[in-house]
Amino acid sequence: MPKRDLSPATLAAQALAWPDPQHHGLVPSIHPSASYARAPDGSYPGGHSYSRDQNPTFDAPEALLAALEGGTKALLFASGMAAATTIFETLPPRAHVLVPRHMYWTIRGWLQALHDRGAIELEAYDNDDADHLASLLRKDHTALVWVETPSNPLGKLTDIETTVGLAHHAGAKVVADGTTATPVLCQPLSLGVDIVMHSATKQLNGHADVLAGALVTANPDDPMWQAIEHERGYRGAVLGPFEAWLLLRGMRTLFLRVPAACRGANRVAQMLVAHAGVDEVYYPGLPDHPGHDIARRQMRYGFGSMLSFRPAGGEARARAVMNRLNVFRDATSLGGLESLVEHRARIEGQRSPLPADLLRLSIGIEDSDDLIADLEQALSI
Ligand SMILES: *Cc1c(COP(=O)(O)O)cnc(C)c1O
C-alpha cells in the first residue's frame, strides 16, 4: 500500500516508518552533532551544515507533523512562543494584524507589547463574529489574521473557512494556532489556512516533558514561509536533538491519547453542567455552547481536552474548590497525561478578559470516574 494512502493514525503509530539505512532500526536515531564536515569541494555530503539551521533528528518529527496536518513542510522550534514570534519577525514594519479577542494569553501580551512600541498595529476581533472581523479588515493593507480555535481557555470557536475567505479577499495571510485542536481533531490547512502553529509542548508531545513549537505549511514556496525558514536559522530558537526525538516518541501515541482525553473532557463537562454548585461550563462539545455547530462542522473525533467552568459563589469559592481537588493538580499547561486545574485570572492579571472565578481544566488520560469523583467532593463545600 503506498504510504500516502495510509491513515494519519497509522503514520503516527509507525513514525512514518522512518528509514534507517545503516542499522535498520525501527526507531530513528538521535544526532547530537552541532556541526557537519565539508567535502574538499566545500559541499556538505550529508546535506547538513550546522544544527542551528537543521538537525537530522528534526527530519522525522517535522515530516510526521506535516503529514498529519495535510501539509508539505513543518519546522520545529524551541517552544510554541518561539514558533509564534518568528512569524511576526517576517512582517513589514507597522503591519496591521488582527487577532481574536480570546486567545492564548502570552502571545496576546507579546503582540500588545509590539503594538505599544509601534512595531505592529494590533486590533482584536470577536472570535465567533465574522461580520466583526470583516469590519476590521483593510483591503490590501491587513497583513495577517490570527485564528485560535477552540480558544484557550473559553473554547470559543472560529469558522476557519469563512475567516480564510474574508482574509484572503483582503490580501491578508491566515495563521491558525492549532494547539488545542491538534491535527487529530482539525486540519486548518485543508480549510485554506496559510500556516498552522503549534505549541508541541501540549498534546503533540503529550507527556509534559518537552517544551517545543512548530509551524506547518502546504505551500513552502510562499515568500513568507521562506522568510520564516531563514528567520529560524538566524534566531536559533531550535529544539535540542534529544527533545526532538522525545517529541517524535510522544506523537506516535497521539491518536490514542487525544480521543481518550476528549472522552474524559466530555464526561467531565456533562457532570459539571448538571451540578447545582456550578454556574457556567465552557466546552464546545456541549450542545448549547455557542460554537457547537461550527465545532461539529470543522472538528472530528471530539471537542478537545480543555474546558473551563465557574463554580457558583464567586472567586473565593472557586479558589476553595480548586484547593480541595486531589486528583487534579494545580499547574499551568495543557495536554499532558495528567489532569490539571488552573485559576486563570490569577496568572493573567489585570488585562485578562476572563471572569475572576474561572477555573480551567486540562483533562488527561486517567479514568474519568476518578476525575468526576474528585470534582464532586471538591464542589461539595
Ligand atoms: C501553550 C500555548 C502556546 C505557547 O506554547 P509554549 O510551548 O508554552 O511556548 C501557544 N498557544 C496555545 C493555545 C497554548 O496553549
The ligand as an SDF file (V2000), in Angstrom:
LIG
                    3D

 15 15  0  0  0  0  0  0  0  0999 V2000
    0.8570   26.8390   25.4940 C   0  0  0  0  0  0  0  0  0  0  0  0
    0.2970   27.5130   24.3210 C   0  0  0  0  0  0  0  0  0  0  0  0
    1.1100   28.3100   23.4970 C   0  0  0  0  0  0  0  0  0  0  0  0
    2.5740   28.6030   23.7980 C   0  0  0  0  0  0  0  0  0  0  0  0
    3.3730   27.4900   23.6740 O   0  0  0  0  0  0  0  0  0  0  0  0
    4.7170   27.2120   24.5550 P   0  0  0  0  0  0  0  0  0  0  0  0
    5.1780   25.8970   24.0470 O   0  0  0  0  0  0  0  0  0  0  0  0
    4.2880   27.2160   26.0030 O   0  0  0  0  0  0  0  0  0  0  0  0
    5.6540   28.3330   24.2550 O   0  0  0  0  0  0  0  0  0  0  0  0
    0.5170   28.8740   22.3730 C   0  0  0  0  0  0  0  0  0  0  0  0
   -0.7980   28.6950   22.0960 N   0  0  0  0  0  0  0  0  0  0  0  0
   -1.6020   27.9560   22.8750 C   0  0  0  0  0  0  0  0  0  0  0  0
   -3.0350   27.7970   22.5160 C   0  0  0  0  0  0  0  0  0  0  0  0
   -1.0890   27.3440   24.0180 C   0  0  0  0  0  0  0  0  0  0  0  0
   -1.9090   26.6180   24.8000 O   0  0  0  0  0  0  0  0  0  0  0  0
  1  2  1  0
  2  3  1  0
  2 14  2  0
  3  4  1  0
  3 10  2  0
  4  5  1  0
  5  6  1  0
  6  7  2  0
  6  8  1  0
  6  9  1  0
 10 11  1  0
 11 12  2  0
 12 13  1  0
 12 14  1  0
 14 15  1  0
M  END
$$$$
